[in-house]
Amino acid sequence: MVKKLLLQSNRRAVLDFIRNHEDVTISEIARSICISIPTAKKILEEFIIKNIVREVGKGHSTSEGGKKPLLYRMNDEYGYVIALHVGPDFIYAIALDVRMRIIDSYHEQLTESHTDHQIVTKLVHIASHFLASAWAEERILLNVVIALPGIADSSRGTSIYSPHYPQWQEDFPFVVEFTNRFNRRIPVYIDCVNRLQAVGEAVLGKGQHIDNFIIVDAMEEGVGAGIISDGIVTHGFNHLAGEIGHNIVDPNGPRCICGGIGCFEAMVSVKHIQHMMKQGRTTHPDSKLYKQKSDSGTHLGNLFSCAKEGDPFAIMLMDTLAEWFARGLNSIVLAIDPKLIIIQGIFVDAGVRFLKTVEKKLSELSLARVKRDLTIVYSDFSIERGALGAGCFGMIRFFEDEGIYE
């Protein structure tokens, strides 16, 4: 039993090393993970038989001469994951290879309301489209991961509640419904999109090598967080971890789509920001915001650019937004104590001053005398972030499967 576990551990270490490098030799593998060359060679041969690893030629001889060593590489075309992100008004899907690279993508804007069953039908159709692609012919579909808006129970494969899709059934069995309609018997996973976006940042983004961070995704109407605590994705007992968009930051604010008043996400929604910008035409008519043609003065991008150019009214609005961000983030910062906050979504172009203002206001809200080592940055990801995180999660699940190492 001990010998079997050791061999599985060695196989995992060898494959991890190959996944994280381009072309490697047997001696490099053996030296890096402290195993003998015969053991490394035997493990490589096993992975070659499984088609997970390929021999790709010969390297350079050493300075002493001798035979050129054989080179090995992960078989990039071994398999892929289908990742499907259901947004508030869109579906974005990708196929991701074993090196976490996007092979193919699909985007559809949803112009009308869809029931849960209709969404599942669309997702099955999109996944089937990927299956029929030429690049999929020689590859193995490893799993499918669905990123959902709202509250999801990943352990049961259900959507509990989505404020963007109030017509969906509570506890709708997404995994069961998808599996029943899909023509492949492979693992299917779901989770709240913000958690999967945090996985994406941990694997490919600004959260790499950081065990404690959160992502905050602000969309046109909606704010959610994905939490990585001590290297683990946090779900919570009721699957509510990360629902920071419904923190009340102003009891006199506008009504949120959840029914609450003055929720974080309602205060920083595009609708509310545009309302404040339109009001400013009367109080600050000389602002650069209103020197534009037509109604572009109420575009979010125009607000960001005018603030960067030093327009006093635009700066005042941005500082107000920073205040609301600080209030919305304060409780989760005190509860989780992250090292890093990664801002995703519509605020990624808000500028450095906005981030520094949020950091400053956060430090002033509570425990002002305690120094905090907290950094806030913008994500490098765009609309692909949900699907990319789902794909990364799917690939992690595949490489965690002990069956590969037996």
N, C-alpha and C positions, 0 to 999 in steps of 0.2 A: 504493500500500500504506500509506504513512504517513497519507495523507488518510483512508483507510478506518479505520485504527486510532484516529485522532483523533475521527472521527465516532462510533465505538463508545464511546469514552471519554466523549464528551459525552452520549451517550444514557444511559449508565450513571449519570453524575452527575445528570442531570435526573431520572431515575426514583428514584434514592436520595433526592434532595431532596423529591420529592413523597411518597414513602413515609414520610418522617420528619416531615411536616407535614400539617395538615388541608386548608385551602383556600389555594391559592397563585395568584399572578398571573404572567403571562409576565415582567413586569419584575422581580419578586422572584426568579424562577428565574435570569434572565440575570445579575442583579447578584450573586447569591450564588455562582454557579459560574463567573463571569467569561466569559460568552459573549454574543454579540450577541442582541438581541431577535428578529431574523428567524430566527437559528439555533434559539433556544429555541422559537419558534412552530412551525417546521418539525418539530422533534423531537416536540413535543406532538401535532401532527396525526397523526404516525406512530403514536404510542401510542394515540390515540383510535380510529384505524382498527382497531388490534389489540384494542380494548376493554379495555386495561389501565388507561387514564386516562379520566376523564369530565369534561365541562364541567358545572359545577354552579350556574351563575348569575352574578350580577355583584356586585362588591364596592362599596366606597365611593369616591366621587370624592376626588381630592386637594384640599388646601386652596385650590388655584388654580382648582378647578372642572374642567370637561372631562368626557369620557365616563367612565362607570363601567367599571372593568376587568373582564374576564371572569375567573372563578375556576375552577380546575381541582383535581381530587382523584383520588387513587387509587381505582380501581373496586374497592371492598371485596368485591364479588360476582363478581370475575373468576374466581378459582380457589381451591382449598383443598388441604390436605395431610391425609391420614389417618395418624395416629400411634398405634401399638399397643404397649403396654407389657405384657410378660409378667413378672409378679412371682412370688415364691416360691409364693404360693397364691392369686393373683388375676390378672385381666386388666383393665387400665384403658386405654380408648381414647378419642381425641378427634378431631374434625375442626377444623382451624385455618385461619383465613382469611389473606389476604395481609398483614393488619396484625397478625398473630400473636395474634388473638383467637379464643377457643374458640367454635365454632358449635354443637357438639353433643358429647356425651360418653356413655360406656358403661362400666359397671363390673360385673364378674362375679367372685364368690368361687369359687375352685376347691376343692371339698370332697373330691376324690379325686385320685389320681395320674394323670397324663396323659403319653402318649408324645409324641415330637416330632411325629409325623404327626397325632396328635389335636389338638395345639396349633395346628398349621398350619391344620387344618380349621376350628377355632374362629375363628382370626384372619381367614380368608377370609370366613367367615359374617358376622363383625362388620363388616368392610370393605364387604361387599355390602349390609349393612343401611344403612350410611351412604349408599351410592350410591343407594339407593331412597328416600331422604328427600326431602321436598318442597323443602327448601332447596338440594338438590344439582342440581335440574333445569336451572338456567341457569348453573351453574358448571362449571369445568373441573377435573377431578381432576389435580393436578400430579404427585404422587408418593405413595408409601407408605413409611413408616419404621417399622421394628420395633426396639424396645428390649428386649434380652434380658438375663437374669441370667447371671452367670458370665463365662466367657472367650469372646469372639467375634472373628472375623476379618472386619472390615468390607470389606476389599479383595476377599475371595473370597465374601462373603455366607454364611459358615458359623458355626455354633455349635460351638466347640471342646470346651467342657466346662462343665457347670453342676452345682455340688454340690447344688443344690436339686432338680435333675431328673437323678439318676444313671442313670435308665433311657433317657435320650436317647443317640442314637448320637454318637460322637465325630466331629467335622467334619461335622455334619449340614448339608446344603445348604439352609438356610432360604429364601434368596432364590429359588433355582431351584424349590423345592417350592411356595412361595407363588405365584410367577409362573405356574407351570403350571396352578394351580387357579383363579386369579383371571381374571375375564372382561374385564380391561382391560390393554392393553399399555402400561404406564407404568413409569417407573423405580421400583425397589424397593430400599431400603437397610436394612441392619441395623448395629447396634453394641452394645457393652456399655452397659447402661442408665446406669451412673455417668458415662460420657463424655458421653452425651447430656444428662444432668442438668446437667453443667458448661456445656454449650452453652446450656441454658435459663437458667441463672444469668447467663451472659455477655450474653444478649440481653435478658432481661426481669427479671432478679433482682439480687441483691447484687453480682454480678461485673461489672456494666456498667462499661465504660471502665477495666477493670483487666486488664493483660496477663499477670499471673502470680498465679494463685490455684488452690486445689483445693477441691472439694466432698468432704465425708465423709458418706456416707449410712449410718446405723446403723439396721438393721431389727431385728425381734424376734430373728432369728438370721442375722446377716450384716452385714459392714461392708465397704464398698468406697469407692474414691476416683475422682474424675474430675479430670484434671490439665489445666490451661491454662497452657502455658509459652510466654512471648513471643508470646501471642495465638493459639497453635496448640494444638489438642487432641493430647495425647500418647498414643500407642498402644504403642510399644515393639516391639522386633524379634520377640518371641514373643507379642505382644498381651497382655502381663501387666501393663503399666503401670497402677497404681492398685489392684492386688490387695493392699492393705495389711492387709486383714482376716486374712491368714494370716501376719503377723509374729508371732513367738513373744514374748509379753510376760511369761509366767510358765510356766517349764518344769514346774511342779508343778500347773498348772491343769487344768481339765476338758478332755475330748476334744472336738475341733471336728468339724463335719460333713465336713470335708475329710480327716479321719483324723489330723491333727496334735494335739499336746498343748499347751494353753495359748495358742492363737492369740488375737490381739486380739479378733476377733469372738466367740469363745467366752467370753472373760472378761467382755465387756459385753453378752452376750445376755440377754434377758429371763429365760430359764430359769435362768441362773447368778445373776442379781440376785435373783430370787425365792428361790433356794436360800439365799443369804446372809441375806435378810430373815427367812426362816423360822427359821434358826439363831439369829437375834437375839431371838426370843421367850424363849429361855432365858437368854441373857447380858444382855439389856437389856429386861426385861419392862415397865419403866415408860415406854418410848418411846411417843411419840404415834402411832407406826406401828400400835400394837396396841390403840389405844383405839377402833378402828372395829368395826362389827358384822361378823359373818361373817368372811371371809378377805380383806377388802379391804386389810388391812395389807400384803399382798404385791403390790399393784398398783403399777406404776411411777409413775403419776400421784400416788399417795399418798406415795411416797418423795420426789418432787420438792416437793410442797406442804409436807410436814413439815420438809424441809431449809430451805425458805424461811422457815418459821415459827421456825427456830432449834433444832429438836430435835437434841440432841447425837449420838445414834446415827445419825439420818438424815444429818447432816452428815458423820459419819465414813464412812458408806457412799459418799456422793457424792465425798468426797475420794479414796477408794480407786478409784472409777471414773475420776476425773480423772487419777490416777496412771497407770492403764492406758491411758487415752486418750493421755496424753503419751508413754508408751513406744511405743504403736502408731504415733504420728504422727512421732516424732523422726527416723527414717531418711528419710522422704519430705521432711520439712522441710529436712534437711541436703542432700538430693539436688536438690531443686527450688528451694529458697529462695523460697517464695511470699510475697507481700505480704499475702494474705488466705486464711483457711480458713473455709469456709461449712459449718456443721453442718446436715445434713438428717436427717429420720427421727424416731425415737422419742425423741431427746434434745432436741428443739427447745423443750420446756417445762422444761428442767432449771434454768433461771435464770441470772442474770448471774454469781453467785458461782462456779458450775461452770465457766463460760468463763474467768474470771479465774484460777481455780485451774489449769486446763489450761495456760494461757499461762505461769503462774509455774513450773509443774513442767517444762514444755518448756525454759524458759530455764535451768533448773538441771541438766538432763540432760547437756548437752555444750556446750563453748565458752561456759561461764558468764560469761567476761569480755568476750565479744563482744556488744554491744548489738544486738538484733534488732527491726526495725520490722515486727512481725507482729501482725495483728489476727484474732481469731476471733469470728465472728458466727453467729447462727441464720438459717436460710433462712425466707423468707415462704411457701414452697411447701409443700403437703401431699401427699396421695396422687397428685395430678395431675402431680407433678414429672417423672416418667419420660416420660410421654406428651407433656407440654408441651415438654420438651427435644428429644424426637424430632421433634415438629412444627416447632419452630424450626429444627432442622437441615435438615429437608426444604424449608422455605421459603428458607433460605439457599442450598441447592443449586439451587433453581429460579432465583433471582435471580442466581446466578453463571453460569448457562448463557448462553454468548455468542450463542446463537440469538435471544434476546430483543432484542439490541442490533444485529442486522444489518439 
